[in-house]
Amino acid sequence: MKTRKYILVLLAMFVLFAFPIVKPPLFFLTLCFSVFMFVGLTESWNLLGGYTGYVSLGHIAFFSTGAYTTAVCMNRLGLSPFVTAPLGGIFSAILAALVGYPVLRLKGAYFTISSLLLAVVMQLIFMNWDFVGSSTGLWYKLLPVSIEMNRLLFYEAMLILATITTLVVRYVERSKFGAGLVAIREDEDVAKTMGINTPWLKMKAFILGAFLAGTVGGIYGYYMSYVHPEVTFSMNTSLLILLMSFFGGCRTWSGPLIGAVVLSLANQLIVTFIGAEISRILYGLLLVIVIMFMPDGVIQYAREAFAREKG
Amino acid sequence: MSLSYIIESIISGLLLGGIYALLSVGFGLTWGTMKVLNISHAVFAVLGAFVAYWMFVKAGIDPLISLPLLATLLFLVGAVVYRLVIRPVQKAKDVIMASMVATFGVAIVVENAMSFFWRPDPRILKPPYAGSSIFIGDMAISQGPLIGFIMAVSAITLLYLFLHHTYIGKGVQATWQNPMGAALVGINPGRVSLITFALSIASAGLAGVAMAMIYAFYPSVQSVWTMFVFLVTIVGGVGSVIGTGLAGLLIGFIIGLCAAFLPFVWVNVLLFALLLAILLFKPEGLFGA
């Protein structure tokens, strides 16, 4: 049973990696790229937000740090995005360490407010900082390869990144580190009393999540070929990350994965065929519904409903 | 830089602070009494601004005359949001967290509905009197902020009187101090919550009108306004009308003082840094109980 599952997953991964060989229309590659991006973002958010319950609305600050690192390096130094993406991750991790030290001492609503604050303040700073293009944003040249090659390259890059992120989160969930994070969610004071170094665990989760999100941002920043504070720091991205994680169920590594795949597919289709505002309205509504009726995610909800049906 | 320039700047800062206080007073009230942290608070201020703007542009009704109508309208909107979203969320294990996430969804819904129906262009509410200024010596005080400030002070005073001198208001306070005890003496907690929440939304709408006479507004400006709400509430402490008022004035004073020396955006960045510092060292607020 278990080996069969592994073989199925490997097969699916192989199909995903080989998908560009059949030369699908660019639309599908773009669609998949955004799905992978959200998988990466949601999984990395979940490290802190899901396991410890420290709901952050500032995850886009790390994502944008990565995007801007790529943008500035491309624009001024002409560095390859494959160098700048990990660099963006490192910058995000540093930012997370600096911000996390004070902010992670706050609990509940106060933490969430400060994280939202981080995103808004950074957006304000980037809007008025000429070095990063202030409110006009930054444009830069793409690599000297054809558009198909470009899309293919970044499809694979984002797929690898999303896979790594998911595996890291899965590994953390099953490790002692993950158990410590869950203990923080259940009761932080008790966890502390039991000798768990809660501040350090939260810090580690925050920094790791920021690193992964920054790397995703670095790839995204190149892929978009321009960055603008209104776009990269968009509050809607925060909403999407939160929603995907809660929708799938934020207590497992598989929940955010499922949430991200299902909802970002739906999101892209609605944005393309109906309109961005409508899709955001639907997303906001969905978040409200999920929080009200299925706080443990749609999968858990379905499982419970199924169990009730049977028993 | 003359002294009168600095004083002028401080006065306009104080006027602004009064308006921020009105913008925040409802937020602190719902957080304090109902444990509902309403992230969508500022989006309803923007909605109020839009309603006043349309009544002014389409029907030619002066924003000051349409205020009672607007307050009633937003009170009703608040009641509907309470019924549909807040009341179910209040049953959650962690009400603050659940309400925060759910109202974040509400904020996004209302913001995007506004930009869907009315386009996201920046607009400004400019009744003829808002543009001119009063001169005292060589200082100029623009009338827009002054009228907004007067509006804010009257609304906050009314709210204070309501809470302390009416039967329902006292019920709200009683529920706030001891929900169980209040229920035992026959105060309906659901009714009290409904009134508190709807009032908070109505006050946000009024503040939105005052804000719209000073700043350009557009749907996504709500995130910046939300920050001001947080700032004032955290400085003033949760759930105190007087504390919120004082905090608004204090912040206005700081804004005015800094604006005399710094470009406006950096004043905002400075303020948010201040907020972070307060959160870290005195999360119960400077005027909190």
Interface residues (C-beta under 8 A of the other chain):
Chain A: G53 V55 L57 P102 V103 R105 L106 G108 A109 Y110 T112 I113 S114 L116 L117 V120 V121 L124 I125 M127 N128 M235 N236 L239 L242 L243 F246 G275 E277 I278 R280 I281 Y283 G284 L285 L286 L287 V288 I291 M292 F293 P295
Chain B: L37 I39 V85 P88 V89 A92 D94 I96 M97 A98 M100 V101 A102 F104 G105 V106 A107 I108 V109 E111 N112 A113 S115 F116 S220 S223 V224 T226 M227 F230 I234 P263 V265 W266 N268 V269 F272 A273 L275 L276 L279 L280 P283
